[in-house]
Every structure is written in C-alpha cells, then in structure tokens.
C-alpha cells in the first residue's frame, strides 16, 4: 500500500528537522532522525496499514520514539495526517 505524507505532516517533518539541526545544533542527527521516522512510517504502514491504535473512527496512530504519527487508511493508500511530539499530542 502506498504511504503519502500530507502537507501538515511534511511541515511537521521540517519543523522537527529544524529543531534538531538548529536549536540542538546537530544537523547530522536531524537528518538521521527524519530518515528513521519516515522509513518506519513507510515500511510499517505500507505492509500493515491497520497496525496502529485507533484515535477515533477514521484515524489511527503509531509511535516512533517520542513522536506520534497519525494516519488514515484509504482504499489504496495510507495518508499520514500529522506528526506530534508525544507530550503535545492528544487523540484527534
């Protein structure tokens, strides 16, 4: 199944990258973390789209380290709807 990142999720990835690279002054760690997060989401959800816990009727979520990845399963694709730091996330 194809995994697609929404604009909101893409912006979250950019924000996470910026925080790690600029605020924490660790650009190599930022690149590695973004690669790990996107690989986890792509690999896991393309094979097992219903693996995540239900947040509500239409949205599921998985966790990667301290980040919650929310998504919706559609007919032929998985749409990543958001990426949140654990303490900033509440079920949608």
DRENNULO-705373 format. One line per 4 residues: number of its first residue (from 1); their letters; for each residue x, y, z of C-alpha. Coordinates in steps of 0.02 Angstrom, whole numbers, plus 32768, in hexadecimal, padded with zeros to 4 digits. Example, Ala and Ser with C-alpha at 12.3 -4.5 7.8 and 13.67 -1.06 7.14 Angstrom:
# DRENNULO-705373
1	as	8267 7F1F 8186 | 82AC 7FCB 8165 .
***
This chain:
# DRENNULO-705373
1	xxxx	8000 8000 8000 | 803F 80AE 7FD6 | 8069 8124 8066 | 804F 81DF 804A .
5	xxxx	807F 826E 80BE | 8002 82FE 80C7 | 803E 83B1 80BD | 8025 83C0 8179 .
9	xxxx	8091 8324 8196 | 8117 8366 8120 | 8119 840A 817F | 812B 83AA 8222 .
13	xxxx	81C1 834D 81DB | 820F 83F4 81AA | 81EE 843A 8257 | 8239 83A2 82AC .
17	xxxx	82D1 83AC 823B | 82E8 8464 8262 | 82DA 8447 831C | 835C 83BD 831F .
21	xxxx	83D1 840D 829F | 83CA 84C3 82D6 | 838F 84C9 838A | 83F0 842F 83C0 .
25	xxxx	847D 8457 8345 | 8480 83A5 8302 | 8459 83A4 8247 | 849C 82F4 822F .
29	xxxx	8429 82B5 82B9 | 8397 8312 826A | 83B1 82BE 81C2 | 83C3 8213 8213 .
33	xxxx	8327 8229 827E | 82B9 8264 81ED | 82F7 81D1 8184 | 82CF 8156 8211 .
37	xxxx	8222 819F 8230 | 81EF 81A0 8179 | 8238 80F2 815D | 81D9 80AE 81F3 .
41	xxxx	8136 80FB 81B6 | 814F 80C1 8102 | 818A 8011 8129 | 810D 7FEB 81B2 .
45	xxxx	8072 803C 816B | 808B 8002 80B7 | 8089 7F4D 80F4 | 8016 7F58 818C .
49	xxxx	7FA4 7FF0 8177 | 7F2F 7FC0 8204 | 7FB8 7FA0 8284 | 7FA3 8046 82E0 .
53	xxxx	7F2E 8065 8371 | 7E8C 80C0 834C | 7E86 8177 837B | 7DD3 8188 833D .
57	xxxx	7D63 813D 82B6 | 7DD2 8171 8225 | 7E7E 8190 826D | 7F03 8118 82AD .
61	xxxx	7FAE 8138 82F8 | 8058 80E9 8312 | 80E8 8126 837C | 819D 8140 8346 .
65	xxxx	820D 8169 83DA | 81B8 8202 8429 | 814D 822D 8391 | 809A 81FB 8369 .
69	xxxx	8075 81E0 82B0 | 7FBC 81EF 8287 | 7F74 81A8 81E7 | 7ED8 8173 8189 .
73	xxxx	7EC8 80D4 8123 | 7E75 80F0 807C | 7E4C 8074 7FF3 | 7EF6 8070 7F9F .
77	xxxx	7F61 80DE 8010 | 7F90 8110 80BF | 7F8A 81CB 80DE | 7FFD 820A 8168 .
81	xxxx	7F97 8299 81B1 | 800B 82D8 823A | 80AA 82BE 829F | 80A9 82FA 8352 .
85	xxxx	8123 82F9 83E3 | 80D5 8283 8462 | 80B3 8304 84E9 | 8062 8378 8469 .
89	xxxx	7FEB 82F6 8423 | 7F3C 82CF 8456 | 7ECA 8258 83FE | 7E78 82AD 836A .
***
